Amino acid sequence: MAEPSTAHAHAYSFLIQPEVRFLDAAVARLIPADELGPGAKEADVTYFIDQQLASVWGMHGRNYRMGPWQEGTPQQGFQSPLTPQEIYRAAIRETNIYCTKQYGKRFDLLTPEQQDEVLHALEDNKIELESLSSKLFFGLLLRNTEEGFFADPMYGGNRDKVGWKLIGFPGVASSSYAERMAEHNVPYRVEPVSILDIEQGRAQVDAQGYPKHVKLK
């Protein structure tokens, strides 16, 4: 099985280069490459985040934004007058300012150990950002990183389906599942198929349009 290349040029729709460098470094610490396979950076998670920020979601185009803005409970979900675009732009800039004051370098130039210190401090709300809660930013970053690593590649991340291969997820359902219904505790090991594979003709489909899964050796 071929490993994905780590060099992959993208035309970013929202992020500017300093933000790309920050996110490449951050997601590489949140889901690092290791002996199990590529990590979030190699899976193009930064590009996934960029595509989401450039979408209606990034601008909160369908959300009520008139307030009032009060401190909510965890059960109430996202509570902020800022859009995801505004959160990322402000938080990356202000976190880099903090890193420069604390370590003398911006985040992407820190050692992995220092980057972990900063990420933990963001998670614990121990870094005072001017525009927003650092914990709010970290929570959004972590959730988007997980989404980008495991979502269908059609959304820009999970390059070469590395997230699915890591956990053994087969992707789009196959009609051959019916043939395995009577089997129990038997791993279903196949080459995962994404919606993007089907759209681009890289996966064979049956007469009903279901993909034909290819078993892994």
C-alpha positions as CSV (number, residue, x, y, z in Angstrom):
1,M,0.0,0.0,0.0
2,A,1.6,3.3,-1.1
3,E,2.0,6.0,1.6
4,P,0.8,9.5,0.7
5,S,3.3,12.1,-0.2
6,T,3.8,14.9,2.4
7,A,4.2,17.6,-0.2
8,H,0.9,18.6,-1.7
9,A,0.3,22.1,-3.1
10,H,-3.2,23.6,-2.6
11,A,-4.9,26.9,-3.6
12,Y,-6.2,28.0,-0.3
13,S,-9.5,29.9,-0.3
14,F,-9.5,31.6,3.1
15,L,-6.2,30.9,5.0
16,I,-3.1,33.0,4.4
17,Q,0.3,31.5,4.5
18,P,1.2,32.4,8.2
19,E,-2.1,30.7,9.2
20,V,-1.3,27.7,7.0
21,R,2.0,27.3,8.7
22,F,0.4,27.6,12.2
23,L,-2.2,25.0,11.4
24,D,0.2,22.6,9.7
25,A,2.2,22.6,12.9
26,A,-0.8,22.4,15.3
27,V,-2.6,19.6,13.6
28,A,0.7,17.6,13.3
29,R,0.9,17.7,17.1
30,L,-2.8,16.9,17.6
31,I,-2.7,13.8,15.4
32,P,1.0,13.1,14.7
33,A,2.4,10.7,12.2
34,D,3.8,7.6,13.9
35,E,4.4,3.9,13.3
36,L,0.7,3.4,12.7
37,G,0.7,5.8,9.7
38,P,0.5,9.4,8.5
39,G,-0.9,12.1,10.7
40,A,-3.2,15.1,10.3
41,K,-0.7,17.2,8.4
42,E,-0.1,14.5,5.8
43,A,-3.9,13.9,5.6
44,D,-4.3,17.6,4.4
45,V,-6.3,18.6,7.5
46,T,-5.2,22.2,7.1
47,Y,-6.7,22.3,3.6
48,F,-9.9,20.7,5.0
49,I,-10.2,23.5,7.6
50,D,-9.6,26.1,4.9
51,Q,-12.4,24.7,2.8
52,Q,-14.8,24.7,5.7
53,L,-13.8,28.3,6.7
54,A,-14.5,29.4,3.1
55,S,-17.9,27.8,3.2
56,V,-21.2,29.1,4.6
57,W,-20.3,27.4,7.9
58,G,-17.1,29.5,8.2
59,M,-19.2,32.7,7.9
60,H,-22.1,31.4,10.1
61,G,-24.3,32.2,7.1
62,R,-27.2,30.3,8.5
63,N,-26.8,31.2,12.2
64,Y,-28.7,33.8,14.2
65,R,-26.1,36.4,15.2
66,M,-28.1,39.1,17.0
67,G,-27.4,38.0,20.6
68,P,-27.6,38.4,23.5
69,W,-24.3,36.7,24.1
70,Q,-24.2,35.0,27.5
71,E,-22.0,32.3,29.0
72,G,-23.7,29.0,28.1
73,T,-23.5,25.5,29.5
74,P,-21.6,22.7,27.7
75,Q,-25.0,21.2,26.7
76,Q,-25.9,24.4,24.8
77,G,-23.1,24.0,22.2
78,F,-21.3,26.8,20.4
79,Q,-21.7,30.1,22.2
80,S,-19.8,33.0,20.6
81,P,-20.6,36.2,18.6
82,L,-17.6,35.4,16.4
83,T,-17.8,33.3,13.3
84,P,-15.3,30.4,12.8
85,Q,-13.5,32.6,10.3
86,E,-13.1,35.3,12.9
87,I,-12.1,32.8,15.6
88,Y,-9.3,31.3,13.5
89,R,-8.0,34.6,12.2
90,A,-7.8,36.3,15.6
91,A,-6.7,33.2,17.6
92,I,-3.8,32.3,15.3
93,R,-2.6,35.9,15.3
94,E,-2.8,36.3,19.0
95,T,-1.4,32.9,19.8
96,N,1.6,33.7,17.7
97,I,2.0,37.0,19.6
98,Y,2.0,35.0,22.8
99,C,4.6,32.5,21.5
100,T,6.9,35.3,20.4
101,K,6.7,36.9,23.8
102,Q,7.1,33.6,25.7
103,Y,9.6,31.8,23.5
104,G,11.0,34.4,21.1
105,K,9.5,32.6,18.0
106,R,6.1,32.1,16.4
107,F,4.3,28.8,17.0
108,D,5.4,26.9,13.9
109,L,9.0,27.6,14.7
110,L,8.9,26.2,18.2
111,T,10.1,22.7,19.2
112,P,7.5,20.0,19.3
113,E,7.7,20.0,23.1
114,Q,7.1,23.8,23.2
115,Q,4.2,23.4,20.7
116,D,2.6,20.8,23.0
117,E,3.0,23.2,26.0
118,V,1.2,25.9,24.0
119,L,-1.6,23.6,22.9
120,H,-2.2,22.3,26.5
121,A,-2.3,25.9,27.7
122,L,-4.9,26.8,25.1
123,E,-6.9,23.8,26.1
124,D,-6.8,24.7,29.8
125,N,-7.6,28.3,29.0
126,K,-4.3,29.5,30.5
127,I,-3.4,31.8,27.6
128,E,-5.2,35.1,27.6
129,L,-6.1,35.9,24.1
130,E,-7.4,39.4,23.5
131,S,-10.4,38.6,21.3
132,L,-11.7,35.3,22.6
133,S,-11.3,32.4,25.0
134,S,-8.3,30.2,24.2
135,K,-10.3,27.2,25.3
136,L,-13.0,28.0,22.7
137,F,-10.3,28.2,20.0
138,F,-8.7,24.9,21.0
139,G,-12.0,23.1,21.2
140,L,-12.9,24.3,17.6
141,L,-9.4,23.4,16.3
142,L,-9.4,19.9,17.9
143,R,-12.9,19.1,16.6
144,N,-12.1,20.4,13.1
145,T,-8.8,18.4,13.1
146,E,-10.7,15.2,13.9
147,E,-13.3,15.9,11.3
148,G,-10.6,16.6,8.7
149,F,-8.8,13.4,9.5
150,F,-11.9,11.1,9.2
151,A,-14.3,12.9,6.8
152,D,-14.8,11.7,3.3
153,P,-11.9,13.0,1.1
154,M,-14.4,15.0,-1.0
155,Y,-14.2,17.7,1.7
156,G,-10.5,18.2,1.3
157,G,-9.0,16.2,4.1
158,N,-8.4,12.5,4.9
159,R,-6.0,12.4,1.9
160,D,-5.6,8.9,0.5
161,K,-8.1,7.9,3.2
162,V,-5.4,7.6,5.8
163,G,-7.9,8.1,8.6
164,W,-10.2,5.3,7.4
165,K,-7.2,2.9,6.9
166,L,-6.1,3.6,10.4
167,I,-9.3,2.4,12.0
168,G,-10.3,-0.1,9.3
169,F,-13.4,1.8,8.0
170,P,-14.6,0.6,4.6
171,G,-16.2,3.9,3.5
172,V,-19.3,3.9,1.3
173,A,-21.4,0.8,2.0
174,S,-21.3,-2.1,-0.5
175,S,-24.2,-4.4,-1.5
176,S,-21.8,-7.3,-0.6
177,Y,-22.5,-6.6,3.1
178,A,-25.6,-8.8,2.7
179,E,-23.3,-11.8,2.0
180,R,-21.5,-11.3,5.3
181,M,-24.6,-10.9,7.6
182,A,-24.3,-14.4,9.0
183,E,-20.6,-13.9,10.0
184,H,-19.7,-12.8,13.5
185,N,-16.4,-11.4,14.9
186,V,-14.8,-11.6,11.4
187,P,-12.9,-8.5,10.4
188,Y,-14.1,-6.8,7.2
189,R,-10.8,-5.8,5.6
190,V,-11.2,-4.0,2.3
191,E,-9.7,-1.1,0.5
192,P,-11.9,1.8,1.6
193,V,-14.1,3.6,-1.0
194,S,-15.0,7.3,-0.7
195,I,-17.7,9.3,-2.4
196,L,-14.9,11.1,-4.2
197,D,-13.6,7.7,-5.6
198,I,-17.1,7.0,-7.0
199,E,-17.5,10.5,-8.4
200,Q,-14.1,10.4,-10.1
201,G,-14.5,6.8,-11.4
202,R,-11.7,5.3,-9.3
203,A,-14.1,2.7,-7.8
204,Q,-16.1,0.0,-9.6
205,V,-19.8,0.0,-8.9
206,D,-22.5,-2.6,-9.4
207,A,-25.8,-2.2,-11.3
208,Q,-27.4,-0.4,-8.3
209,G,-24.5,2.0,-7.9
210,Y,-23.0,0.4,-4.8
211,P,-19.2,0.2,-4.8
212,K,-17.5,-3.2,-5.2
213,H,-15.1,-3.5,-2.2
214,V,-11.7,-5.0,-2.9
215,K,-10.5,-7.3,-0.1
216,L,-7.1,-6.5,1.4
217,K,-4.5,-9.3,1.4
